[in-house]
Amino acid sequence: MYYTFSTTGIIKLVQEYYGLNVTGKELEGYEEANFFLEDENGKKYICKVADDTHSPSFLDAQAKILDKLSRSNIAGHFQQVLKNKKGEAVTPLIFPEEIHYMRLYTWLEGKPMVTVKGTRELNVSLGNFLGKMDQALEMFSHPAMHRYIKWDIAQALDARAQLPCIKDHEKRRLAAYFLLQFEMEVLPQLSSLRKAYIHNDANDYNVLVENNAISGLIDFGDMVHTTLVNNLAIACTYVMLQAADPLQAAVEVVGGYHQAYALTPEETDLLYYLIAARLCISVTTSAGKAAEGSDNEFHFITENGAWQLLFKLITINPVAAQQAFRLACGFPSVIQEDDAYAPLLDNRRAHIGRNLSISYKKPLKIVRGALQYLYDDKGRTYIDCVNNPSHVGHCHPTVVKAMQRQIAKLNTNTRYLHDNLVDYAELLLSTLPSSLEVCYFTNSGSEANDLAIRMSRHFTKQKDVVVLDHAYHGTSTVAMELSPYKFDGKGGFGKPEHTHKALNPDMFRGPYRSDDPQAGEKYAEDVQRIITGLQQDGKGVAAYICETLLGVGGQIPLPPGYLKSVYAAVRAAGGVCIADEVQVGFGRVGDAFWGFELQEVTPDIVVLGKPIGNGHPLAAVVTTKAIADAFNNGMEYFNTFGGNPVSMATGLAVLQVIKEEGLQEHARVTGNYFMEGLEKLKARHAIIGDVRGHGFFIGAELVRSRETLEPAVPEIDQIVEAMKERGFLLSTDGPLHNVLKIKPPMVFNKANTDALLAHLDEVLASF
């Protein structure tokens, strides 16, 4: 190997092959041995020695490309190739067991760009220099550059193989997300983009600087024939690493490049994703080297900065980046004026039901999702604090890939055998108590609640159902009949005769408060009161249904002991206990996987929806064998889409992600941190009357007075609008519409929490 070469030995070889008398010292190197040399006239050189893993043809290509550039209008920015006594640019060093290749180049003066403070002038200079270089190489070619190299951004998807080497769940998810975006946004366009022979590694160690201008570019060891714009993307990546405003720094480089060598809109539109892809190659390579036990610092030299930039990049709306790069080149804008929604709103009003509401006074047009972030068409990024159906994050790569793979193979109904159906049922049941052993799959929580009530009525031969006041269980006819939130609300049809409302167990403003240790049992007595009344009328109870933390009812955790008492009373009366876990389940509450576990009970039927498919239309009813047998009364149950292979693949992927990424524990730790922060805000702002919840199921009730508990309406709406303008999407809930609803995707992190709390603190200060 080349590491056996000493400085003394190199000095002798240079004298032998090049006729130069020099002194020297060894420099650090990544894949080659490097030596700094100086002759008696003070002329400086660098000698590079490669081992036999390097192709002689490719080493020749390096010499040829430098020769080409030495005849360009930027010749002084590149090393000159010194030929040996035989006139060769590459000197073979042949030993009995191996061969090495020596090259001698002139030394370029300048400091590595990484050592100087970035400025606009320097960034523009870099872009301009690279544009001139790429233009100078327009007619260059060499067959050895038609090669595979993992550092070629066009090969970015190969980085997926090293994703498992990234042990941090959040980092692995982030890299996987950007590689997915590369696949979807860049890969289909690669064949149509300009190709070129490029340097491929204008990083901040290879770019040299003097007097706030680019003085040179070294190390052509990564050069390749690939997509032209990749050369610019790589330079942007390394400029962004050091910049306080990464996007602006990249814009300056792009503008400088375009001045020298015109880009196309198609190229600039992909830069955001190309930069992210380069970062993904870098961090996965570092992770792979760490897994191999490498102690070479060059393998990790940019790792921390690359991760920081990836975390920053996902907060930048791709539309904003596209717009900024386009404007830097004078291309047409991709962002429409503020009033551009008028035709869309008119068409929506004309053809979509008017009672399908739109959030916020100034509507948002959301065009992309990225884990816990949403991007609108104006270039703004929003932190999603309330979209709980996207349980493991918008466009989570594991879930997306599972759906893509299955839908590319088959999607059909359950009248055919398919492994996915049984595999998912078994995995889902493994998370539940053993008595819950039969699954039915549907397309929505509403449909699942409808089915659960139907099953309870088959089992009990009764019709009456007990619900909580202000509850909401869905949009089907049966589900609406179970939802006081709907039938008692504006336009509602009133309480059906077979539905019975029990007291909402609200320990903040209900009759029994949090200072009453018996509050749970006392609220449960109201359910017993209803059951007793039914019995006096000669009726029984088919079911009691409630969310295991109340959503629309006000983001309310149930009082200790509540469900134990209620379930005992219902079962004593022959009824079925249904747990609505549509908004609550799958680890959201942190301390448990299911909300009913917080109450130390086991339901007879569990209804699942929203998070089960991460936004894909999937829901389920899970019940006991006895109830399932009663439901199997001769009438076939068939659901065209329920349990289809794609839905089952989706459900499997969601459960896989929750487990592998430790999202339940993440919800517990980060949710507790979030509520601690809200409690601190409560101490400073009297408008916060109560903070409650578990994990990522959080409510903050706003009041005008903590004594009278007068709801802070419309103040809460003003707060939600103000937070939206600051980039945080929140919503309201509760019977009085005065509860801030906080149920973010499970990948919501502490940095998001800190940012939300800081902005909420500022907003609340004005009330």
C-alpha positions in Angstrom: 0.0 0.0 0.0 1.0 3.6 -0.6 1.3 4.3 3.2 4.7 2.6 3.0 6.1 5.5 1.0 8.3 7.8 3.2 9.1 11.4 2.4 12.7 10.4 1.9 11.7 7.8 -0.6 9.4 10.1 -2.6 12.2 12.7 -2.8 14.5 10.0 -4.3 11.8 8.9 -6.8 11.1 12.5 -7.9 14.8 13.0 -8.6 15.0 9.7 -10.4 12.0 10.1 -12.6 11.6 13.9 -13.0 15.2 15.1 -12.5 14.2 17.5 -9.7 16.0 18.0 -6.5 13.4 18.7 -3.8 12.7 18.8 -0.1 9.3 17.8 1.2 6.8 16.6 3.8 3.8 14.3 3.8 0.3 15.7 3.7 -2.9 14.1 4.9 -4.8 12.2 2.2 -8.1 10.4 1.7 -7.4 7.7 -0.9 -3.9 8.6 -2.0 -0.6 9.5 -0.4 0.2 13.2 -0.9 3.5 15.0 -0.5 4.4 18.7 -0.5 7.7 19.3 -2.4 9.8 22.4 -3.0 12.9 22.6 -5.3 16.0 24.7 -4.9 14.4 27.6 -6.8 11.5 27.8 -4.4 9.0 26.3 -6.8 6.4 24.2 -5.1 4.8 20.9 -6.1 2.5 18.2 -4.9 3.3 14.6 -5.5 0.4 12.1 -5.5 0.8 8.3 -5.2 -2.0 6.0 -5.9 -2.1 2.2 -5.3 -3.2 -0.4 -7.8 -6.9 0.0 -6.9 -6.7 3.1 -9.0 -7.2 2.8 -12.8 -4.3 4.0 -14.9 -6.8 5.1 -17.5 -8.6 7.3 -15.0 -5.3 8.7 -13.7 -4.6 9.6 -17.4 -8.0 11.3 -17.5 -7.1 13.5 -14.6 -4.0 14.6 -16.5 -5.9 15.2 -19.7 -8.6 17.3 -18.0 -5.9 19.4 -16.3 -4.2 19.8 -19.6 -7.4 20.9 -21.2 -8.1 23.5 -18.5 -4.5 24.8 -18.7 -5.4 26.0 -22.2 -8.6 27.8 -21.0 -9.2 31.4 -19.9 -9.0 30.3 -16.3 -5.8 28.3 -16.6 -4.2 29.9 -13.6 -6.8 28.3 -11.3 -5.6 24.7 -11.9 -2.5 22.7 -11.3 -0.1 22.0 -14.1 0.9 18.5 -14.9 4.6 17.8 -14.9 5.7 14.9 -17.1 8.5 12.5 -16.3 11.7 12.0 -18.2 9.8 9.8 -20.6 7.2 12.4 -21.3 4.5 10.5 -19.3 1.9 12.2 -17.1 1.6 9.1 -14.9 4.7 7.3 -13.6 4.2 3.6 -12.9 6.2 2.4 -9.9 6.5 -1.4 -10.4 7.3 -3.6 -7.4 7.4 -7.4 -7.2 4.0 -7.7 -5.5 2.2 -4.5 -6.4 2.2 -1.4 -8.7 1.7 2.2 -7.7 1.2 5.3 -9.9 3.0 8.6 -9.2 2.0 12.1 -10.6 3.6 15.4 -10.0 1.6 18.7 -10.2 2.5 22.3 -9.6 1.3 23.7 -6.3 -1.6 26.1 -6.1 -1.5 28.9 -3.6 -4.6 29.7 -1.5 -6.5 28.8 1.6 -9.1 26.1 1.6 -12.5 27.8 1.4 -13.5 26.1 4.7 -11.0 28.3 6.6 -12.4 31.7 5.4 -15.6 33.4 6.2 -18.1 33.1 3.4 -19.3 36.3 1.8 -21.6 37.2 -1.0 -18.7 38.2 -3.2 -16.9 34.9 -2.6 -20.0 32.8 -3.3 -20.7 34.6 -6.5 -17.0 34.2 -7.4 -17.2 30.5 -6.8 -20.3 30.1 -9.0 -18.8 32.2 -11.7 -15.5 30.2 -11.7 -17.4 26.9 -11.8 -19.5 28.1 -14.7 -16.4 29.1 -16.7 -14.8 25.7 -15.9 -17.8 23.7 -17.0 -18.0 25.8 -20.2 -14.3 25.3 -20.9 -14.9 21.5 -20.7 -17.8 21.5 -23.1 -15.8 19.7 -25.8 -13.8 17.5 -23.4 -14.3 13.8 -23.2 -12.5 10.8 -21.9 -13.7 7.2 -21.7 -12.4 6.6 -18.2 -14.8 9.1 -16.8 -17.8 7.0 -17.9 -17.7 5.1 -14.6 -19.6 4.4 -11.5 -18.7 6.3 -8.3 -21.0 6.5 -5.3 -20.3 10.3 -5.0 -22.0 10.8 -8.3 -25.4 12.4 -7.3 -27.0 10.5 -10.2 -26.3 7.3 -8.1 -27.8 8.8 -4.9 -30.3 6.0 -4.4 -27.5 3.5 -3.8 -27.0 5.3 -0.5 -30.2 3.5 0.7 -28.1 0.4 1.3 -26.3 2.2 4.1 -29.3 3.7 5.8 -29.4 0.9 8.4 -26.0 2.1 9.5 -27.5 5.3 10.8 -28.5 4.4 14.3 -30.4 7.6 15.2 -34.0 7.1 14.2 -34.7 10.7 13.4 -31.6 11.1 11.2 -32.2 7.8 9.4 -35.8 8.9 8.7 -34.6 12.3 7.4 -32.1 10.8 5.0 -34.6 8.2 3.8 -37.1 11.0 3.2 -34.8 13.0 1.0 -33.7 9.9 -0.9 -37.4 9.2 -1.6 -37.8 12.7 -2.9 -34.8 12.2 -5.1 -36.4 9.1 -6.5 -39.7 10.8 -7.2 -38.6 14.3 -8.3 -35.1 13.9 -9.8 -34.8 10.4 -11.2 -37.6 10.7 -13.8 -35.8 13.8 -15.2 -32.2 12.7 -15.2 -32.2 11.4 -18.7 -33.4 14.7 -20.2 -30.8 16.9 -18.4 -27.5 18.0 -19.9 -24.6 15.7 -19.4 -20.9 16.7 -18.9 -17.5 15.7 -17.7 -17.4 17.3 -14.3 -15.0 17.8 -11.4 -17.7 16.5 -9.0 -16.1 17.6 -5.7 -15.9 21.3 -5.4 -16.1 21.0 -1.6 -14.8 23.6 0.8 -11.4 21.8 1.2 -10.8 21.5 -2.6 -11.8 25.1 -3.4 -8.9 27.6 -2.7 -9.4 31.2 -1.9 -7.2 34.3 -2.0 -8.3 37.9 -1.4 -12.0 37.0 -1.2 -11.9 35.4 -4.6 -11.5 31.8 -5.9 -7.8 31.1 -6.6 -8.0 27.5 -7.6 -9.6 24.0 -7.5 -7.8 20.9 -6.7 -8.3 17.1 -6.5 -10.0 15.7 -9.6 -10.2 12.2 -8.1 -14.0 12.1 -8.0 -14.6 13.4 -11.6 -17.2 11.6 -13.6 -19.4 11.9 -16.7 -22.8 12.7 -15.3 -25.5 15.4 -15.1 -23.9 18.8 -15.6 -25.9 20.6 -12.8 -24.5 18.1 -10.2 -21.3 20.1 -10.3 -23.1 23.2 -9.2 -25.2 21.3 -6.7 -22.1 20.0 -4.9 -20.6 23.5 -4.7 -23.8 24.8 -3.3 -23.9 22.1 -0.7 -20.6 23.0 0.8 -21.2 26.7 0.7 -24.5 26.1 2.6 -22.7 24.1 5.3 -21.0 27.2 6.7 -23.7 29.8 6.0 -26.0 31.5 8.4 -28.6 31.7 5.6 -27.9 28.5 3.6 -30.5 29.2 0.9 -29.2 32.7 0.2 -25.6 31.4 0.0 -26.6 28.8 -2.6 -28.6 31.5 -4.5 -25.4 33.6 -4.7 -23.4 30.6 -6.1 -26.2 29.8 -8.6 -26.4 33.4 -9.8 -22.6 33.6 -10.3 -22.7 30.3 -12.3 -25.5 31.4 -14.5 -23.6 34.6 -15.4 -20.8 32.5 -16.8 -22.6 29.5 -18.2 -26.4 29.6 -18.6 -28.5 27.2 -16.7 -31.9 26.0 -17.7 -35.1 26.3 -15.5 -35.3 22.5 -15.4 -31.8 22.4 -13.8 -32.5 25.1 -11.2 -35.8 23.5 -10.3 -34.0 20.3 -9.2 -31.2 21.9 -7.2 -32.9 21.6 -3.8 -33.3 17.9 -4.2 -29.8 17.5 -5.7 -28.2 19.3 -2.7 -30.2 17.1 -0.3 -29.1 14.0 -2.2 -25.4 15.0 -2.0 -25.8 15.4 1.8 -27.5 12.0 2.0 -24.6 10.3 0.2 -22.2 12.0 2.7 -24.0 11.0 5.9 -24.7 7.5 4.8 -21.1 7.0 3.7 -19.9 8.3 7.1 -22.4 6.0 8.9 -21.1 3.1 6.8 -17.5 3.8 7.6 -18.4 4.1 11.3 -20.1 0.7 11.1 -16.8 -0.7 9.7 -14.9 0.7 12.6 -13.0 3.4 10.6 -10.9 5.9 12.5 -9.9 8.0 9.5 -11.1 11.5 10.3 -11.6 12.2 6.6 -14.5 9.8 6.7 -16.3 12.0 9.1 -15.0 15.5 8.4 -18.3 17.0 7.2 -20.7 14.6 9.0 -22.0 17.0 11.7 -22.4 19.9 9.3 -24.1 17.7 6.8 -26.7 16.6 9.4 -27.3 20.1 10.5 -27.9 21.2 7.0 -30.3 18.3 6.3 -32.3 19.3 9.3 -32.3 22.9 8.1 -33.1 21.9 4.5 -36.4 20.1 5.5 -37.6 23.3 7.0 -37.1 25.1 3.7 -40.1 24.8 1.4 -38.9 23.3 -1.9 -41.1 25.9 -3.7 -39.2 28.6 -1.9 -35.9 27.1 -3.1 -37.2 26.7 -6.6 -38.3 30.3 -6.7 -35.1 31.6 -5.3 -32.9 29.7 -7.8 -35.2 30.7 -10.7 -35.1 34.4 -9.8 -31.3 34.3 -9.4 -31.2 33.3 -13.1 -34.0 35.6 -14.3 -36.4 32.7 -15.0 -40.2 33.1 -14.6 -41.6 32.9 -11.1 -43.3 29.7 -9.9 -45.3 31.5 -7.1 -48.6 33.1 -8.1 -49.9 36.3 -6.6 -51.9 36.2 -3.4 -55.3 36.5 -5.1 -54.6 33.5 -7.3 -56.9 31.3 -5.2 -60.0 33.1 -6.4 -60.7 30.7 -9.3 -60.0 27.7 -7.2 -62.3 28.9 -4.4 -65.0 29.7 -7.0 -64.8 26.2 -8.5 -64.8 24.6 -5.0 -67.9 26.5 -4.1 -69.6 25.6 -7.3 -68.8 21.9 -7.3 -68.0 20.9 -3.7 -70.5 20.8 -0.8 -70.6 24.2 0.9 -70.5 22.5 4.4 -67.0 21.1 3.7 -65.1 23.7 5.7 -61.7 25.3 5.1 -59.3 26.1 7.9 -58.1 29.6 8.6 -59.5 33.0 7.5 -56.8 33.2 4.8 -56.9 29.6 3.3 -53.8 27.6 2.8 -53.0 25.7 -0.4 -50.8 22.9 0.9 -48.8 21.2 -1.9 -46.3 18.9 -0.2 -45.8 17.2 3.1 -42.5 16.2 4.8 -42.7 14.3 8.1 -43.8 17.0 10.6 -43.8 19.8 8.0 -46.2 21.1 5.4 -45.4 23.3 2.4 -47.7 25.7 0.7 -47.6 26.9 -2.8 -46.3 30.3 -1.7 -43.0 28.9 -0.4 -43.9 28.9 3.3 -43.2 26.1 5.6 -45.5 25.1 8.4 -45.0 22.9 11.4 -47.9 20.5 11.6 -49.1 20.4 15.2 -52.5 18.8 14.7 -52.6 16.4 11.8 -52.8 13.2 13.7 -53.9 10.9 10.8 -50.3 11.3 9.4 -49.2 9.4 12.5 -45.6 8.6 11.7 -45.2 11.7 9.5 -46.2 13.0 6.1 -44.7 10.9 3.3 -42.8 8.7 5.7 -40.4 6.8 3.3 -41.0 3.4 4.8 -44.8 3.7 4.5 -44.6 5.2 1.0 -42.3 2.5 -0.3 -44.5 -0.3 1.2 -47.6 1.2 -0.6 -45.7 1.7 -3.9 -44.3 -1.8 -3.9 -47.7 -3.5 -3.2 -49.8 -1.3 -5.6 -47.3 -2.1 -8.3 -48.0 -5.8 -7.8 -51.7 -6.2 -6.9 -54.7 -4.6 -5.3 -57.9 -6.5 -5.0 -60.5 -7.6 -2.5 -60.5 -10.2 0.3 -62.3 -12.9 -1.6 -58.9 -14.0 -2.7 -56.2 -15.3 -0.4 -53.4 -12.9 0.4 -50.7 -13.1 3.0 -50.9 -9.4 3.8 -54.3 -9.7 5.3 -53.4 -12.4 7.8 -49.9 -11.0 8.4 -51.3 -7.6 9.4 -54.1 -9.0 11.5 -51.6 -11.1 13.5 -49.2 -8.1 14.0 -52.0 -5.8 15.0 -53.4 -8.4 17.5 -50.0 -8.8 19.0 -50.3 -5.2 20.3 -53.7 -5.9 22.0 -55.0 -8.0 24.9 -55.3 -11.7 24.1 -59.1 -11.7 24.4 -59.3 -9.4 21.3 -58.6 -11.9 18.6 -60.8 -11.2 15.5 -60.3 -8.3 13.0 -62.6 -6.6 10.5 -61.0 -4.0 8.2 -62.8 -1.0 6.9 -61.9 2.3 5.2 -62.5 4.9 7.9 -63.1 5.3 11.6 -66.7 6.3 10.9 -67.3 3.1 9.1 -65.6 1.1 11.8 -67.7 2.7 14.6 -70.8 2.0 12.5 -69.7 -1.7 12.2 -68.9 -1.9 16.0 -72.4 -0.8 16.9 -73.9 -3.2 14.5 -71.9 -6.0 16.0 -72.9 -5.0 19.5 -76.5 -5.1 18.6 -76.2 -8.5 17.0 -74.5 -9.8 20.2 -76.8 -8.3 22.8 -80.1 -8.2 20.8 -80.5 -4.7 22.2 -80.4 -1.3 20.4 -79.7 1.4 23.0 -76.3 2.9 23.2 -74.7 5.0 25.9 -72.3 7.8 24.7 -70.6 10.7 26.4 -72.0 14.2 26.0 -70.2 16.2 23.3 -68.7 13.0 21.8 -68.0 12.6 18.1 -67.7 9.1 16.5 -67.9 9.8 12.8 -69.9 10.8 9.7 -71.9 7.7 8.8 -75.6 7.8 9.8 -75.1 5.4 12.7 -72.0 7.3 13.8 -73.8 10.6 13.7 -76.5 9.1 15.9 -73.8 8.4 18.5 -72.3 12.0 18.3 -73.9 14.7 20.4 -71.2 17.0 18.9 -73.2 16.7 15.7 -76.8 15.9 16.6 -76.9 18.6 19.2 -75.0 21.1 17.1 -76.0 23.6 14.5 -78.1 21.8 11.9 -78.3 18.7 14.1 -81.4 16.4 14.2 -81.4 16.1 18.0 -80.8 13.1 20.2 -82.2 9.8 18.7 -84.4 7.8 21.1 -81.9 4.9 21.3 -78.9 7.1 22.2 -78.2 8.2 25.7 -75.8 10.9 26.8 -73.7 10.4 30.0 -71.9 13.3 31.7 -68.6 14.3 30.0 -66.0 13.4 32.7 -64.4 16.9 32.5 -62.3 17.4 35.7 -61.6 21.1 34.8 -65.2 22.5 34.5 -67.4 19.5 35.2 -69.2 18.9 38.5 -66.4 16.7 39.8 -62.9 18.3 39.6 -59.3 17.2 39.6 -59.1 17.7 43.4 -61.7 15.0 43.9 -60.0 11.5 44.2 -63.4 9.9 43.6 -64.2 11.9 40.4 -63.9 8.9 38.2 -66.4 6.8 40.2 -68.8 9.7 40.5 -68.8 10.4 36.7 -69.3 6.6 36.2 -72.4 6.7 38.3 -74.1 8.7 35.6 -73.7 5.8 33.2 -75.2 3.5 35.8 -78.1 6.0 36.1 -78.8 5.6 32.4 -78.6 1.8 32.6 -81.0 1.7 35.5 -83.4 3.9 33.7 -83.3 1.6 30.6 -84.0 -1.4 32.8 -86.9 0.3 34.4 -88.3 0.8 30.9 -87.8 -2.8 30.2 -84.8 -2.2 27.9 -81.2 -3.3 27.9 -78.0 -1.7 26.7 -76.3 -2.7 23.5 -73.1 -0.8 24.1 -71.2 1.9 25.8 -68.8 3.7 23.5 -66.3 6.4 24.3 -62.9 7.6 23.2 -60.3 6.6 25.7 -59.1 10.2 25.7 -61.8 12.6 24.7 -61.0 14.6 21.5 -63.9 16.8 20.4 -65.1 16.7 24.0 -62.1 18.9 24.9 -58.8 16.9 24.7 -59.7 15.4 28.1 -57.9 12.4 29.8 -60.4 10.2 31.6 -60.4 10.4 35.4 -58.6 7.5 37.2 -60.9 4.5 37.6 -63.6 5.9 35.3 -63.6 3.1 32.7 -63.2 0.4 35.3 -66.4 1.4 37.0 -68.3 2.1 33.7 -67.2 -1.2 32.1 -68.3 -3.1 35.2 -71.7 -1.5 35.1 -72.2 -2.0 31.4 -71.2 -5.7 31.4 -73.4 -6.3 34.4 -76.3 -5.1 32.3 -75.3 -7.4 29.4 -73.8 -4.6 27.3 -70.7 -4.4 25.2 -67.8 -2.0 26.0 -66.4 -0.3 22.9 -63.2 1.7 23.0 -62.9 4.3 20.3 -59.1 4.5 19.7 -59.5 6.3 16.3 -57.6 9.4 17.5 -55.9 8.0 20.5 -54.2 4.7 19.7 -50.9 3.4 18.3 -48.6 4.8 20.9 -49.8 8.4 20.8 -50.4 8.7 24.5 -46.8 7.6 25.2 -47.3 5.8 28.5 -49.2 3.1 26.7 -49.8 1.8 23.2 -53.6 2.1 23.6 -55.5 4.7 25.5 -57.6 2.1 27.3 -54.5 0.7 28.9 -54.2 4.0 30.8 -57.5 3.0 32.5 -56.3 -0.6 33.1 -59.3 -2.1 31.3 -59.9 -4.4 28.3 -62.7 -3.5 26.0 -64.9 -6.0 24.2 -64.5 -4.1 20.9 -61.7 -1.7 19.8 -62.3 0.7 16.9 -59.2 1.9 15.1 -58.8 4.6 12.4 -56.8 7.7 11.4 -53.2 6.7 12.4 -53.6 3.1 11.4 -52.7 3.9 7.8 -50.8 7.1 8.2 -53.5 8.9 6.2 -54.3 6.1 3.9 -58.0 5.1 4.1 -57.7 2.2 6.5 -59.6 1.4 9.8 -60.4 -1.7 11.8 -62.7 -3.2 14.3 -61.1 -5.7 16.7 -63.3 -7.9 18.9 -63.6 -11.1 20.9 -64.4 -14.4 19.3 -67.8 -14.5 21.0 -68.9 -11.3 19.5 -67.5 -12.2 16.1 -69.3 -15.5 16.2 -72.6 -13.8 17.0 -72.0 -11.4 14.1 -71.5 -14.4 11.8 -75.2 -15.0 11.6 -75.5 -16.1 8.0 -75.4 -12.6 6.4 -72.1 -12.1 4.6 -70.0 -9.2 5.7 -68.1 -7.9 2.7 -66.2 -4.7 2.2 -64.9 -4.0 -1.3 -61.8 -2.2 -0.2 -61.5 -3.2 3.5 -58.5 -5.4 4.0 -57.1 -5.0 0.4 -53.4 -5.9 -0.1 -52.3 -2.2 -0.4 -54.1 -1.2 2.8 -52.6 -4.2 4.7 -49.1 -3.4 3.4 -49.6 0.2 4.6 -50.8 -1.0 8.0 -47.8 -3.3 8.4 -45.4 -0.5 7.5 -46.9 1.9 10.1 -46.6 -0.7 12.9 -43.0 -1.4 11.7 -42.1 2.3 11.9 -43.7 2.8 15.3 -41.7 -0.1 16.7 -38.4 0.4 14.9 -38.3 4.1 15.5 -39.4 3.9 19.1 -42.2 6.4 18.5 -44.2 5.5 21.6 -41.3 6.4 23.9 -40.6 9.4 21.8 -44.2 10.6 22.3 -43.9 10.0 26.0 -40.7 11.9 26.5 -41.4 14.7 24.0 -45.0 15.0 25.0 -44.1 15.4 28.7 -41.5 18.0 27.7 -44.2 19.8 25.7 -46.7 19.8 28.6 -44.0 21.0 31.0 -43.4 23.9 28.6 -47.2 24.7 28.4 -47.4 24.6 32.2 -44.6 27.3 32.3 -46.6 29.4 29.9 -49.7 28.9 32.1 -47.7 30.4 35.0 -47.1 33.5 32.9 -50.3 33.8 31.0 -53.6 33.8 32.9 -55.5 33.0 29.6 -54.3 29.4 29.9 -56.8 27.8 32.4 -55.7 24.2 32.1 -53.1 22.0 30.4 -53.8 18.3 30.1 -53.1 15.2 28.1 -50.8 12.3 27.6 -47.9 12.0 25.2 -48.8 13.8 21.9 -52.5 14.1 22.8 -52.5 17.5 24.4 -55.1 20.2 25.2 -54.7 23.7 26.6 -58.0 25.2 27.6 -58.1 29.0 27.3 -60.3 31.1 29.6 -60.9 34.8 30.2 -61.0 34.1 34.0 -59.7 31.2 36.0 -62.4 31.9 38.6 -65.5 32.0 36.3 -63.9 29.7 33.6 -65.5 32.0 30.9 -64.2 30.6 27.6 -61.6 32.7 25.7 -63.6 33.0 22.5 -62.9 34.6 20.1 -59.4 35.1 21.6 -58.5 31.5 20.8 -59.3 31.9 17.2 -57.1 35.0 17.0 -54.3 33.0 18.6 -54.7 30.1 16.2 -54.6 32.6 13.3 -51.5 34.4 14.7 -49.7 31.1 15.2 -50.5 30.1 11.6 -48.9 33.3 10.4 -45.8 32.3 12.4 -45.7 28.9 10.7 -47.5 26.7 13.3 -50.8 24.9 12.4 -53.0 24.5 15.4 -56.7 23.9 15.8 -59.5 24.3 18.4 -61.8 21.8 20.1 -64.1 21.3 23.0 -67.8 22.0 23.6 -67.1 25.7 24.0 -64.5 25.8 21.2 -61.9 27.1 23.6 -59.3 24.3 23.8 -56.1 24.4 21.8 -55.8 21.0 20.1 -52.3 19.7 19.8 -51.9 16.2 18.2 -48.9 16.4 15.9 -47.3 13.6 13.8 -45.3 11.3 16.1 -42.0 12.6 14.6 -42.6 16.0 16.1 -39.4 16.8 18.0 -38.1 19.0 20.9 -36.8 21.6 18.5 -40.3 21.9 17.1 -41.7 22.1 20.6 -39.3 24.8 21.7 -40.1 26.9 18.6 -43.9 26.5 19.1 -43.7 27.4 22.8 -41.5 30.5 22.1 -43.9 31.8 19.5 -47.0 31.0 21.6 -45.4 32.8 24.5 -45.1 35.9 22.3 -48.6 35.6 20.9 -50.2 35.1 24.4 -48.4 38.2 25.7 -50.8 40.4 23.7 -53.9 38.9 25.5 
